[in-house]
Structure formats: structure tokens, C-alpha cells
Amino acid sequence: MHHVDRNAGILNPEETFSASARRAYQEEFLHEVVSRSYGSGTPLKTSMDALGLTPDSIRTIDDLQKLPVTKKTHLAAAQKANPPFGGYVTVPVADLVRIHQSPGPIYDPVGKVPDYWRWKTALYSVGFRPGDLVVNTFAYHLTPAGHMFEEGISELGATIIPTGVGNTETQVDIMKKLGVTGYIGTPSFLMAILKKAEDMGINPAAELKLEISFLLAEMLPESMRKRFVDEYHIIGRQAYGTADVGCVSYECPKTSGMHVHHDVIVEICNPETGEVLPNGEPGEVVVTCNNKIYPLVRFGTGDLSSIVDETCACGRIGPRLTRILGRADQLTKVKGMFVHPSQVQKVLENHPEILKGRLLVERPKDQDTMTLEVELKSAEGEGLIPAIEQSLKEVIKLKGSVRILEPGTLPPEFKTIEDVRKWD
């Protein structure tokens, strides 16, 4: 594999559809998915009947808002009451290729469809190419991640080595002996493998052929992405998906947000009401996929993100998700505005003098107040208060005060947002 261009080319014509062509394509599959779900008598039919809706009521993407959001807890409850799939699957079990189990426990069906989880497009977009030799460090038992990426890599025409997680020494050995070019796994595990190589007297940049990494399931700090490139000559790109629906969105070489897969309709919703929020506002990622075997319509992922909808320089058209901002259950509302842990992290990162900190939300005299409590790396920090308060206002869009604590004040296990308001 000499001089492979990992930064150019687009795999599917659907990725460059105009906005109207994309909409027409998605509305066509939306109607098919809803009709199939309704005709098979899934729980969606029960909800639609109760609301007086038929499949013909759901023709456009805006019509989705007539339907309820299905949460992961609903899936788990339905599966418990009506095993194995709670009535959501439209084919007999004999028509499935595998059944996985995710924490919950939730059973995930896999249909006999090539690239069922839709990762092929994402893998190409981040830079994998036919002929790559790829280690897949996700687990292969019970949960679907290992198989998901394996299928995408196979469809792409590359070769996979199912190493699974753990045993860094073996991973290094395989990479060196086989001339591995690609890695799939978490960013922290890739860093652990590279450090282990150095401990073994191997210079990863010079002696390993690793060029491309697909980094998932954890936050990827930009500083770490830069280290992969600068120190180890490895491209690191990320994507977002879930065990229930597979691939949702993926980066391109411009790394300016994650392109939403053409077979996925994403709405960013208010986690409490399910109402769709305007582009740019953070909310829960709610997805509807082009999957007639397991048609999850308006599935609430519980993850927070926001949508950017201007064109990307890579040539792919359509909405992008910014990074995942945390979990909906860690979202706090202060003075009617959502505040999420990643915003607090950002304020802390803006000021290298801060060692650690948390946002304390209180309600004295029926007024919400925010206090950022911080421990500093050195004692000369009192003058920082105005600057940190300014950051707080810029990032969170709300006024808050800053309190400097003595080092060691915060408990070992503290929450990024500590909400101590009483509502009695």
C-alpha cells in the first residue's frame, strides 16, 4: 500500500445529493419504514393508532414530529414484557444472522443484509481504503461493536484482524509482523498500544506501518489527535453510532463535524418534550434509520449534540453533527437554559492555571445561581477570577461566579455539574 490517498474521494452518490434530492430520498424510505413498522404491528402501530395516525400521515420529515420519541428504556421494557425484541422486529428470528446483547439488557437483531450497520461509507470517508490491513480492537462477544466494524471493513474490500480489546503486547506484535495499516478502537487504547511499543524498544513512527485510525466510543481531545499525527504519523478520525442503530455520523478529512449518514434522519430534540430544536442548539440526538427489519422510528439515543448545516469543503452535502456533548441525563437547566458537562469542561480548558473544577447550581431565594468552584495549580491565581467569569459567560451564555478552593477540597469522585437545588 504505497501512497494511498486517504483524503480524497467520496464513496456514494447519495453523499453529494442536493438538499432537495436528499430530502426526497429520505422521505421515500421514511414512508416505507413507517408502513412496514405499522403493517408488522410493532409498538409504533399502537402509538399511531392511539394518536389517530396512519402510515399516510407520515410523508415528510416534518411529519415525524407527530410521533413519540422511543427511548432506550422503552425498548428495554418492551423486550422484558415481550422477549426477545419487544415486537419491534418485522422478520422471524430465522431471518436474522446474529443476535447481540447490549447492556440494559437489550437484544440487538442483525438482519441478513450486507453492511447491515452502514459503516462502509463512514470507514471510507475517514480514510480506510481497499487493501488496508486493519486491527479491530472492539470486543466480539455479546455487544455488536466488533462485528459492526468487521462487516464495514469487509464490504470496503480491506482485511480485518479481530484482535479484540486487551493485551497491548500482542497488539504491537501483530502490527509489526503483519504490517498493519489501520486501527479501529478507542483513542486511549491506541495511545496505550503506542506507549507499549515504545516500552518494547520499537519506534512506532518508524517501525510500524500504521497510517489510519478510526476512533470511537470516547471523547477525542484535539490535543490527542494532534499527537497521533505529529509524533506517530497516524491520522485519527472519529464517528458516532450506537448499538441499537449502527452508524449515525462520521468525520471526513476536514474534521469539521460529523456528516450524518444518508440512510439516517437526525432530529435534535428537547430531551424533555421531544420538540425539534433549531440548528445550532444542543439537544438529544433522535434518529430514524432506513432499516425495515428493525424499524426504530424517532429513537432517542440519550446523547447530546447539535447540527451544523452549512456545506463542507469535502463536497459532502447535508447536515453534520458537532461533537457529542454528553448524555441527556447529565443535562441541567439553569434559568431555563440547558447547561451540559462539556461546556463546563471547555471553560476549565480555557484556563490552564485550573487544576480541576465543578459547576455548583443552587437556588437561594427562588433564583438559580451558578458558581464555578475551582482548585488552582498554584497559589497565584486570585487575579484570574474576572477572566474565568468572562469565559463562563461566553461558553454557557449565563452569568456565574467563580470561587477558588483550597487544593484538595473537592471530593475524589465529584460530578462536573453538582445540582443541589431543592424543588420541594
C-alpha positions in Angstrom: 0.0 0.0 0.0 2.2 2.9 -1.2 1.0 6.5 -1.2 -2.7 5.8 -0.7 -4.7 9.0 -0.8 -6.8 8.9 2.3 -8.1 12.4 2.0 -10.0 12.5 -1.3 -12.8 10.7 -3.0 -16.4 10.1 -2.0 -17.9 6.6 -2.0 -21.6 7.0 -2.6 -23.5 9.4 -4.9 -26.0 9.9 -2.0 -23.4 11.8 0.0 -23.4 14.6 -2.6 -27.1 14.8 -3.1 -28.5 18.3 -3.1 -30.6 19.2 -0.1 -33.8 18.5 -2.1 -32.6 15.2 -3.5 -31.5 14.1 -0.1 -34.9 15.0 1.3 -36.8 13.1 -1.4 -34.5 10.1 -0.9 -35.1 10.2 2.9 -38.8 10.8 2.7 -39.2 7.8 0.4 -37.5 5.4 2.8 -39.3 7.1 5.8 -42.7 6.2 4.3 -41.5 2.6 3.6 -40.1 2.2 7.1 -43.2 3.6 8.8 -45.5 1.5 6.6 -43.5 -1.7 7.3 -43.4 -1.0 11.1 -47.1 -0.3 11.1 -48.0 -3.3 9.0 -46.0 -5.6 11.2 -47.9 -4.4 14.3 -44.8 -3.1 16.2 -45.3 -0.8 19.2 -45.2 2.1 16.8 -48.6 1.0 15.4 -50.0 1.1 18.9 -48.8 4.7 19.4 -50.0 5.7 16.0 -53.5 4.2 16.5 -53.8 6.0 19.8 -52.9 9.3 18.0 -55.3 8.5 15.1 -52.4 8.4 12.6 -51.9 6.0 9.6 -48.7 5.5 7.5 -50.1 8.1 5.1 -49.9 10.7 7.9 -46.1 10.4 7.8 -44.9 11.5 4.4 -42.4 14.2 5.2 -39.5 14.7 7.6 -41.6 17.3 9.5 -44.4 14.7 9.9 -42.1 12.8 12.2 -42.9 15.3 14.9 -46.4 13.8 15.1 -44.8 10.6 16.5 -43.5 10.0 20.0 -39.8 9.6 20.8 -38.9 6.0 21.7 -36.3 5.9 24.5 -33.8 3.1 25.3 -35.8 2.5 28.5 -39.0 1.9 26.4 -37.0 -0.7 24.3 -35.8 -2.5 27.4 -39.3 -2.5 29.0 -40.9 -3.8 25.8 -38.3 -6.6 25.4 -38.8 -7.6 29.0 -42.6 -7.8 28.5 -42.4 -9.5 25.1 -39.0 -11.2 24.5 -36.8 -11.2 22.6 -37.4 -7.9 20.7 -40.5 -6.4 22.3 -42.4 -6.6 19.0 -40.1 -4.2 17.1 -38.6 -6.7 14.7 -40.5 -7.3 11.4 -39.0 -10.7 10.4 -38.9 -14.1 12.0 -35.8 -14.9 14.1 -34.7 -17.4 11.4 -34.2 -14.5 9.1 -31.5 -12.9 11.4 -27.8 -13.6 11.0 -27.0 -12.8 14.7 -28.5 -11.5 17.9 -26.3 -9.4 20.2 -26.9 -8.3 23.8 -26.1 -4.8 24.9 -26.1 -3.5 28.5 -29.7 -2.9 29.6 -30.0 -5.8 28.8 -31.2 -5.1 25.2 -31.1 -7.6 22.4 -29.9 -6.2 19.1 -31.1 -8.1 16.0 -28.8 -8.2 12.9 -30.6 -8.9 9.5 -29.1 -10.8 6.6 -28.2 -7.7 4.7 -24.7 -6.7 3.6 -23.2 -4.0 5.8 -26.4 -4.0 8.0 -25.0 -1.4 10.4 -23.9 1.0 7.5 -20.3 1.5 8.5 -18.8 1.1 5.0 -19.4 4.7 4.0 -18.0 6.0 7.3 -14.9 3.9 7.0 -14.2 5.2 3.5 -14.9 8.8 4.5 -12.4 8.7 7.4 -9.7 7.3 5.1 -9.8 3.5 5.0 -9.2 2.0 1.6 -9.4 -1.4 -0.1 -6.3 -3.3 0.7 -5.8 -2.0 4.2 -4.9 -4.4 6.9 -6.9 -3.4 10.0 -6.9 -4.4 13.6 -10.3 -4.2 15.2 -9.9 -3.8 18.9 -13.6 -3.8 19.8 -15.0 -6.9 21.6 -16.7 -9.6 19.6 -18.8 -11.3 22.2 -22.3 -10.2 23.2 -22.1 -6.5 22.2 -22.2 -5.7 18.5 -19.2 -3.3 18.1 -16.7 -5.9 16.9 -18.9 -7.3 14.2 -20.3 -3.9 13.1 -16.9 -2.7 12.0 -15.8 -6.0 10.7 -18.7 -6.0 8.3 -18.0 -2.5 7.1 -14.3 -3.3 6.6 -15.1 -6.5 4.6 -17.6 -4.6 2.4 -14.9 -2.0 1.7 -12.5 -4.6 0.5 -10.0 -4.4 3.3 -8.8 -7.2 5.6 -9.5 -7.4 9.3 -7.6 -8.9 12.2 -10.1 -9.4 15.1 -7.7 -8.7 18.0 -10.4 -7.5 20.4 -9.5 -5.4 23.4 -6.6 -6.0 25.8 -3.1 -7.5 25.6 -1.2 -4.5 24.2 2.0 -6.5 23.7 0.2 -8.9 21.3 -1.4 -6.0 19.5 2.1 -4.4 18.9 3.5 -7.7 17.8 0.7 -8.3 15.3 1.0 -4.7 14.0 4.8 -5.1 13.4 4.8 -8.6 11.9 1.8 -8.2 9.6 2.4 -4.6 8.6 -1.0 -3.4 9.9 -2.1 -0.1 8.3 -5.3 0.6 10.1 -6.7 0.7 13.7 -10.3 0.6 14.9 -10.9 1.2 18.7 -10.9 3.9 21.4 -8.3 6.7 21.3 -7.0 5.8 24.8 -6.3 2.2 23.8 -4.4 3.3 20.7 -2.3 5.5 22.9 -1.7 2.6 25.3 -0.6 0.4 22.3 1.9 3.0 21.0 3.3 3.6 24.5 3.7 -0.2 24.9 5.6 -0.3 21.6 8.0 2.3 22.9 8.5 0.2 26.1 9.3 -2.8 23.9 12.0 -0.7 22.2 10.0 -0.1 19.0 9.7 3.3 17.4 6.1 3.3 16.2 6.5 6.1 13.7 9.5 4.4 12.0 8.8 0.7 12.5 5.0 0.4 12.3 3.0 0.9 9.1 0.0 2.3 10.9 -1.5 5.2 8.9 -5.1 5.5 9.7 -7.2 5.1 12.9 -11.0 5.1 13.4 -11.5 6.4 17.0 -14.9 5.8 18.7 -16.7 5.4 22.0 -14.7 8.1 23.8 -14.1 11.8 23.6 -11.2 12.6 21.3 -9.4 15.7 22.6 -7.9 17.7 19.7 -4.6 17.7 21.6 -4.5 13.9 21.4 -5.5 13.9 17.7 -2.6 16.2 17.0 -0.2 14.0 19.0 -1.2 11.0 16.9 -0.3 12.9 13.7 2.8 14.8 14.9 4.5 12.0 17.0 3.3 8.8 15.3 2.2 9.9 11.8 -1.2 8.4 12.3 -4.4 10.0 11.0 -7.1 9.9 13.7 -10.7 10.5 12.8 -14.0 9.8 14.6 -17.6 8.8 14.1 -20.7 8.3 16.1 -23.1 5.4 16.3 -25.0 3.3 18.8 -25.6 -0.4 19.4 -29.3 0.0 18.5 -29.0 1.8 15.2 -25.4 1.4 14.0 -23.7 4.3 12.2 -25.2 7.7 12.6 -22.5 10.2 11.5 -18.8 10.3 10.6 -16.0 12.7 10.0 -14.3 13.5 6.7 -10.7 14.7 6.2 -11.8 18.3 7.0 -12.8 17.1 10.6 -15.3 19.9 10.9 -18.2 18.0 12.5 -19.6 14.5 11.6 -21.6 14.0 8.4 -25.0 12.4 9.0 -25.3 9.1 7.0 -27.7 9.5 4.1 -29.7 6.5 5.4 -30.3 8.2 8.8 -32.7 11.1 9.6 -31.5 13.0 12.6 -33.6 15.4 14.7 -32.1 17.4 17.6 -34.8 17.5 20.2 -35.6 18.9 23.6 -34.9 15.8 25.8 -38.0 16.6 28.0 -40.6 17.3 25.3 -39.3 15.8 22.1 -39.8 19.0 20.2 -37.3 19.7 17.4 -34.8 22.5 18.2 -33.3 24.9 15.7 -30.0 24.1 14.1 -27.1 25.1 16.3 -28.9 24.4 19.6 -27.8 21.4 21.6 -30.3 18.7 22.3 -30.9 14.9 22.2 -29.9 13.1 19.0 -33.1 11.4 17.8 -32.7 9.0 14.8 -34.9 7.3 12.3 -33.0 4.8 10.1 -33.5 3.2 6.7 -33.9 -0.2 8.3 -37.1 -2.3 7.6 -36.0 -5.3 9.6 -35.7 -3.4 12.9 -37.5 -0.1 12.2 -36.7 2.3 15.0 -38.6 5.5 14.3 -37.6 8.5 16.3 -35.2 6.6 18.6 -33.9 8.8 21.3 -30.2 8.0 21.7 -29.8 9.8 25.0 -26.7 11.6 23.5 -26.5 15.3 23.2 -25.2 17.1 20.1 -26.2 20.0 17.8 -26.5 20.3 14.0 -24.4 22.4 11.6 -25.9 22.8 8.2 -23.5 24.7 6.0 -21.7 23.0 3.2 -18.4 21.2 4.0 -15.3 21.8 1.8 -15.0 18.0 1.3 -18.0 18.1 -1.1 -20.4 16.1 1.0 -23.8 17.8 1.3 -26.2 17.6 4.2 -26.3 18.1 8.0 -23.4 17.5 10.3 -23.3 16.8 14.0 -20.9 18.7 16.1 -19.1 16.5 18.7 -21.2 14.6 21.2 -21.7 16.9 24.1 -22.5 14.3 26.8 -25.6 12.4 28.0 -29.1 13.8 28.2 -29.4 12.6 31.7 -26.5 14.8 32.7 -28.1 17.9 31.3 -29.0 20.6 33.7 -31.4 23.5 33.1 -30.4 26.8 34.7 -32.7 29.8 34.3 -34.5 27.9 31.5 -31.3 27.2 29.5 -29.6 23.8 29.1 -26.1 23.5 30.6 -24.1 20.4 29.8 -20.8 19.0 31.3 -18.8 19.6 28.1 -19.4 23.3 28.4 -18.0 23.3 31.9 -15.0 21.3 30.7 -14.4 23.9 28.0 -14.3 26.7 30.5 -11.8 24.8 32.6 -9.7 24.0 29.5 -9.7 27.7 28.6 -7.6 28.4 31.7 -4.5 26.2 32.1 -4.0 27.5 35.6 -7.0 25.5 36.8 -6.3 22.0 38.2 -9.9 20.9 38.4 -13.3 22.3 39.0 -17.1 21.8 39.1 -20.2 23.9 38.5 -22.4 24.2 41.5 -26.0 25.0 40.8 -28.0 26.4 43.7 -31.4 28.1 44.2 -31.3 30.5 47.1 -34.5 32.7 47.4 -36.0 31.0 44.3 -33.3 32.3 41.9 -31.0 29.9 40.1 -27.3 30.6 40.7 -24.2 29.1 39.2 -20.8 29.0 40.9 -17.7 27.5 39.2 -15.6 26.1 42.1 -12.0 25.6 41.1 -8.8 24.4 42.5 -5.7 26.0 41.0 -2.2 24.6 40.2 -0.5 27.4 42.2 -1.5 30.0 44.8 -1.0 33.0 42.5 -4.5 32.7 41.0 -6.8 35.2 42.7 -6.4 37.6 39.8 -7.9 35.1 37.4 -11.5 35.4 38.7 -12.7 38.0 36.2 -11.2 36.1 33.3 -12.8 32.8 34.3 -16.2 34.6 34.9 -15.9 36.0 31.4 -15.3 32.5 30.0 -18.2 31.2 31.9 -20.5 33.8 30.4 -19.1 33.3 26.8 -19.4 29.5 26.8 -22.6 28.9 28.9 -24.3 32.2 27.9 -25.3 32.8 31.5 -23.7 34.8 34.3 -22.0 32.8 37.1 -19.5 33.5 39.8 -16.1 31.8 40.4 -14.9 30.6 43.8 -11.3 29.5 44.3 -11.0 26.5 46.7 -8.0 25.3 48.7 -6.3 22.4 46.9 -7.8 19.0 48.0 -11.2 20.5 48.8 -13.1 18.7 46.0 -14.0 15.1 46.9 -12.2 12.4 44.8 -15.4 11.5 42.9 -17.1 14.7 42.1 -19.7 15.5 39.3 -18.8 18.1 36.7 -22.2 19.7 37.4 -23.4 19.5 41.0 -27.0 20.5 41.1 -28.1 21.0 44.7 -31.4 22.8 44.1 -34.3 21.8 46.2 -37.7 21.7 44.5 -40.0 21.0 47.4 
